Every structure is written in C-alpha cells, then in structure tokens.
Amino acid sequence: MNLEGVRKQIDRIDLEVLALLNRRMELALTSRKFKNEVLDEEREKAVLQAAAAYANGQITPEFSRSLLSIVMAESRKLQEAGRPLLGFQGEHGANSEAAALRFQSGMASIPMESFAEVFDGVEAGVLDYGIVPVENSLGGMVSQVNKLMATRNVHVVGEVLLPVHHFLLALPETDYRDIRVVVSHPQALAQCRGFLTRHKLEGRPFYDTAGAAEMLFRERPGGTAVIAGESCAKLYHLEVIKEKVEDHPDNVTRFLVLSGNAAAKPGDKCSIVFSTAHKAGALFGILEAFAKEGINLTRIESVPMGSRPGNYVFFLDFLGNDRDNAVQKVLKDVREKTSRFRFLGCYKRGAVL
C-alpha cells in the first residue's frame, strides 16, 4: 500500500458513489409517476432520521443528514423539471441508450434489466417511452422483442436506425499483450468473430455489452477486455485498445420507440401485426391488397407464437400515413381478411446518419 495505490482506490470508490447517486436520481424520477406532489415532508424526515441512525465509523450523523439533504434537494429539482422517462434494456452506454438519445436527447434514459420490463413500464405508464431493437442488418430479427410486440398493448411512435460499431476496451493498467479473454454480448462476439480469431482471443458471453464494461470496471479481472460501444470507455473509465473491431462495417440496428399512447404527429411509415387463416393464398391476399394500391412494403417477418407448430403472426411495415385514403382502404381490407389484426402505429421513418 502506498499513496498512489490508496488514491486509485479512492478514485474508484468516488466513481461508484456517483454511479449510485445517478441510479438514485433515476429511481426518484420514476417515483414521481406514483405521487401527487413532488415534496413529501414525512418521507424526507424519515430518510434523514434513518441516515443519522445508520451513521457509523468516520460518518457522523450531522454529515449524513447534510449529505442526504443535498441529494434530496437535487432529486426534487429533477422531478419538478418533468423530463419524459424513456426505458431501455441494458446498462448505461448500451446501444439502446445511444438510440434513445438520437430519438430525443432531452429525455431521462432509465436502464431496465429485460425487454419485458421495458414493455411493462410503458404499458403501466411508469415510462413515457421505451426503445427496443427489432432487427439487425447482420443478425436479423430480435425474436424476443417481436414476440412482445405481438402481445403487448403498446404503440410505435418512432424509429431509429443506429450504425453499430464495436470497440475493444480494457482497464488503463492492462498491457494489451496480456489480454486473453474478451467479454461481451453473444451477438457482439459473433459480429467480431474474425477479429477474435485472428488475435487468438477467447470470447465469453455476457448479458449486455455495456454490462460487460461495467463488470470489468468493478471486478477488474486480469487479462480481460470487453467489446462494447465507444461511450463505455468514458462511462466506465476504460481505455480503447482497438477501434471498430466488427467484421462488417455496414452494421445497423433498427430500434422502435414505444408509447402507451398513439403518436399525435403524422408519420410516413406504419407497422401492423396480424395472423391469417390456415389456408392456401391467405397471406398472398394480404400482400395483394397493398400491391393494388401501390403501397411500398419495407418489411415482412413471421414469428412463431404459442406451443403449437404452424401458429405464426406476421409483422408488416409499409410507407404511408394512416390518414391517407389508400392506406385506410387497405387496412380495412386487411382487417377483414385476417383472424387477428393490430395497428401498431404510424411514425416518422428513421435514417442512417
């Protein structure tokens, strides 16, 4: 133990304290959805009393009360600002958060453990918006998300097309020649398989790219790097060892923005989900209806649903607005020809920037 070593430990603890404070603020913003007023004097009094009671060691009751008083004042200020809450799956620095910021930068992005939690939050009104990946140009459809889209009561109000680049990140003290293991999401590892093979690196799967970066920062295993987005280097105080290690440069993920309410602004792209009867020509009849009106389809995807083989729902995206006469005519026709139909939403199509 020496001064430099002690200071490094202090620096890491400071970063962890700030990360916990950020998480506390996110929870405070979420709690606003359940309260009639921002200020709850009885609650704040109880928090300060608990802080004083639990103070120990070098933390005095006076200091703990003073610290939490400042924290709660900042929390009230954030709640009063009324920023919309947007949920995403993963940790801060995930591609989903990058897509969220591209959709609207002024929102408060809230990390969620699973896609299902994002849908839960949107349906319950706890989240104003959610953002989920539906397909990737290399990996194809995100089946878990599409199945949730088929069954949950949400509306699509936006689209983001996000170019995805992967970076090899390591701890500042790591010699790149000592790296033997690379941790990341399985899809990211698959998209960087050539790089890993050339450098004889072992890929180990993790639930999230940004989560892998956070794990590396906290646990600091030797000889280990992660594949994650560039923003994770700053967020988790890692160094960029190699930029853009993906095997294919044209890697784009399509995200959909969800809301509990339909979009108020007119869009130029629409999404529907439907099921057809099990008979010859049923799907062709749907596609023919769009062709007759000259409506351009941009996506058609089938997803197996339920435990019985042969049960499918179809996702279909097309260009147009649901206020157009031709679109209204086609949608009426499709409703009549399907055993199950839901209009997901009309929104402004995204563009790769």
Secondary structure, DSSP 4 states (H G I P E B T S, - for coil): --HHHHHHHHHHHHHHHHHHHHHHHHHHHHHGGG-SSS--HHHHHHHHHHHHHH--TT--HHHHHHHHHHHHHHHHHHHHHTPPEEEEESSTT-HHHHHHHHH-TTSEEEEESSHHHHHHHHHHTSSSEEEEEEEETTTEE-HHHHHHHHHS--EEEEEEEEE---EEEE-TT--GGG--EEEE-HHHHHHTHHHHHHTT-EEEE-S-HHHHHHHHHHH--TTEEEEE-THHHHHTT-EEEES---S-S--EEEEEEEESS--SS--SEEEEEEE--SSTTHHHHHHHHHHHTTPPEEEEEEEE-SSSTT-EEEEEEEES-TTSHHHHHHHHHHHHH-SEEEEEEEEPPP---
